[in-house]
Amino acid sequence: MWSNSSVLGPCFRPTNATPEERRLVASPWFAASFCAVGLASNLLALSVLAGARQGSCCPRSPFLTLLGGLVLTDFLGLLVTGVLVVSRHAALFDWRTADPGCGLCHFMGVAMVFFGLCPLLLGAAMASERYLGITRPFSRSAAASQRRAWATVGLVWAAALALGLLPLLGVGHYTVQYPGSWCFLTLGPQLGDAAFGLLFALLGGLSVGLSFVLNTISVATLCHVYHGQEAAQQRPRDCEVEMMVQLLGIMLVASVCWMPLLVFIAQTVLQNPPAMSPAGQLSRATEQQLLIYLRVATWNQILDPWVYILFRRAVLRRLHPRLSARPRSLSLRPPPAQGARLQ
């Protein structure tokens, strides 16, 4: 470890931030405004989602359960990390004096990894649910799907928490990051730091990749049902298309917000010569890039609820009245009487 670890704790390493930079880069107004907007957006999405479950054509769809878990996770993530960052700005405390034992830094590091990875894993779970719901619509009962959806949310939380706890078990380290207002995994060349960074980046990247593959198959299946030979008899319900549009929006937001950070983490820990010096110091450019990519990634927690709020049939029909003129239908299973007449 770096030289000051014996004096303070393992979460402190040399940084390139001056006190003046800390005041300029880590603006308390930016942090408070960002947190307030994100919390309000997710609360609005939760209220809209609660009302939509009662009036939806698929009120017991496991997709809505997973979506509720995603919005709730985003809300809690902004609440926990936002309180820590805003409190740090309000109290103007220095990590070295306020947290010499690194307990608060470790807690924030676990929270950053947990609430960062959960949306990506839940996005992959939602893509898997839609893939099975569209390609095998009659293979599961609604009650069983509901139970599996709740179990999936719990499993995702448990997996993300287990990964976040690895540095506390000796695999990697959480350290205070530039400009000294947050804690995250260490982009160092040591085996534990490199392994933990790669595990985080690969798991997040695989989640996005799996979502892309499954969503592509689901969209192709829906298009085939719409334009196939039996399109007149088997058309997807409106809610099937609505959920697919929302899922594509969530996947796009996750890809744009998270992939730059995940790629940057993998590139930095694999860089040769190492990006971090033996003393634990990163270059100014690397530290600034990490801060920028992290801020881009946190926009995912604000944009996710708006994807659901805006891409609903009620909103789309107001923007495009012609959508409401199309006959509503239409279950994937054609009524026997209509099928007989069409033949």
JOZICOR-V351434 format. One line per field, one symbol per residue. phi: phi as a letter, one per 20 degrees, with the letter a starting at -180 (. if undefined). psi: psi as a letter, one per 40 degrees, with the letter a starting at -180 (. if undefined). burial: 1 if it has 9 or more other ideal C-beta (glycine too) atoms within 8 Angstrom, else 0. Layout:
phi=???
psi=???
burial=???
//
This chain:
phi=.ffeffedbfedbfceeegffffefefffffffffffffffffffffffffffedffcfdffgfffffffffffffffffffffffffffeledgfeebfemfffffffffffffeeggffffffffffffffeecfdecefffffffffffgfffffffffffegffdodnbecfdgendbcbfeedefgfffffffffffffffffffffffffffffffffffdffdffdcdffgfffffffffffffffffffdfgfffffffffefcfgfefgenddfgfffffffffffffffgfefgfffffeedgffffffcgfffefgfbnffeffgfffffff
psi=iidedddcieehihiehidddddddghdddddddddddddddddddddddddddeiegdehdddddddddddddddddddddddddddddefihddddgdeeddddddddddddeddddddddddddddddddddgeeeiidddddddddddddddddddddddeddeeegiihihihffeiiiihfieiddddddddddddddddddddddddddddddddddddeadfdddgiiiddddddddddddddddddddddddddddddddeihiidhidefhiiddddddddddddddeddddddddddddfidddddddgdddeehhiigidhiiddddddd.
burial=0101100010111011100011001101001101101110111111011001100101111111111111111111111111111101100000100110010111111111111111111111111111111110000100001101110110011011101111100001111111111111111100011111111111111011011101101110110011000010111111111111111111101110111111111101100000110001110001111110110111111111111110111011100000100000000101000110000
//
